């Protein structure tokens, strides 16, 4: 094995061995920002079967309200999370979220992007960042 390949293999294996596992559950209250808006995400339930588990909960703008329902999935093996934000009255989806959870700190972090699907003039993709 060439020396450069051996060094690369050792570095990759060292990184994998030192990586902390992602949390098994994302249930709980998450606080943070979606674009420029303070938000609270409360994941109230997580499924028990499958590689990626279903999640449900609520999302609110802080302090102005904007209550909505969320539903989606969380894959603890990869840290991948995805959910849609639905109007609580019509159940119409108006935002979609896609992100990842951290695995390196005591404070759990969820970061990613969301797409705005409903507000004309605000359509597009924006960042979000939450902590628990």
Secondary structure, DSSP 8 states (H G I E B T S, - for coil): --HHHHHHHHHHHHHHHH-----S---EEEEEEETTEEEEEEEEEE--SSSSEEEEEEEEETTTEEEEEEEEEEETTTTEEEEEEEETTT--EEEEEEEEE--SSSS-EEEEEEEE-SSTT--EEEEEEEE-
